[in-house]
Amino acid sequence: MLWKANLWALGEAAHGISGGTIIYQLLMFIILLALLRKFAWQPLMNIMKQREEHIANEIDQAEKRRQEAEKLLEEQRELMKQSRQEAQALIENARKLAEEQKEQIVASARAEAERVKETAKKEIEREKEQAMAALREQVASLSVLIASKVIEKELTEQDQRKLIEAYIKDVQEVGGAR
Amino acid sequence: MEHKAPLVEFLGLTFNLSDMLMITITCLIVFIIAVAATRSLQLRPTGMQNFMEWVFDFVRGIINSTMDWQTGGRFLTLGVTLIMYVFVANMLGLPFSVHVNGELWWKSPTADATVTLTLAVMVVALTHYYGVKMKGASDYLRDYTRPVAWLFPLKIIEEFANTLTLGLRLFGNIYAGEILLGLLASLGTHYGVLGAVGAAIPMMVWQAFSIFVGTIQAFIFTMLTMVYMAHKVSHDH
């Protein structure tokens, strides 16, 4: 009785083992597995993998872009700083240049003035020399005239010359003292 | 409550026609669901594809909880097919059963010990196959004497116990569910209005519970498959 109940619980054992069902079940499951692998699971897993890669790529790219943006920002900041410095330097240079030019202009003006003054002085000197020479000549001829008038007959030509020269010396001394 | 099964002898083998019918129907349903879900695959999944991917993630979780993905990844399709097959098979017997001339035709294929034990033996055979394939024959054999040699007889018994419990657990749960459903149905149809009213509520409750049991059993079957598999293919245990 107990034996029979146990068999009944196993269900199949009551009818004997049905080998055909076992083979059929095995075959069907293997066929199902093969078909699903080919037509459903493989494509599905491919797309899941593809998505995984896609997401990973996107994350990588986002990270790369972020770094690039950061780099660009840094570069821009650097450029900004540089251009500001350059502008500062330009202004500084211009100021320096202007200062220099001013100095130059003032210096050249001063030099020009000096030169003009110098020329004028020289001119004056020259004029003075000329005037002195002319005066000397006149004095000489006048004194010769006077002398010849005073001592017309007593003096030889030689004595006369000596006398004139003494006069001229006197005149020169007077001129040099002045 | 005992019904005869439609048996046919062919080439010296016994074929249970109702089992074969239900196995075929189960395979068809699983195949149709799977193909329908993966017909138009997109990077951004919608509808059925979402469901199928959820199943994949679920089975991936089962595998990951028993072994590392490096060794377990190859069993993903097996696990998904198993869980879908067992789940659909469990559900088939719930809405109704069909008897023709005292023979039971429409039922869950998993309410037959032959079917469940076939699945169990197949799974255990696969674990041995992969055990030898992935660890080598000597390492596989040495596993029977680990951690200590005198456990060897117990290890041998364990293999048979695993196979039997794996198959009979599933069979018992589903078969018992169907027996009770049948009893409630006959109570509802054979004892007049009172019987019908009295049977209606327990019937609903039991069907709901059977859905739960069927789902859990599908999960347990897949889980144990992966546990046995991990037991055989993992190096660290």
Interface residues (C-beta under 8 A of the other chain):
Chain A: W8 L10 G11 E12 A13 A14 H15 G16 I17 S18 G19 G20 T21 I22 I23 Y24 Q25 L26 M28 F29 I31 L32 L33 L35 L36 R37 F39 A40 W41 P43 L44 M45 N46 I47 M48 Q50 R51 H54
Chain B: E2 A5 L7 V8 F10 L13 T14 F15 N16 D19 M20 I23 T24 C27 V30 F31 A34 V35 A37 T38 L41 Q42 L43 P45 Q49 M52 E53 F56 L76 T77 L78 V80 T81 Y85 P109 A111 D112 A113 T114 V115 T118 L119 M122 F171 Y175
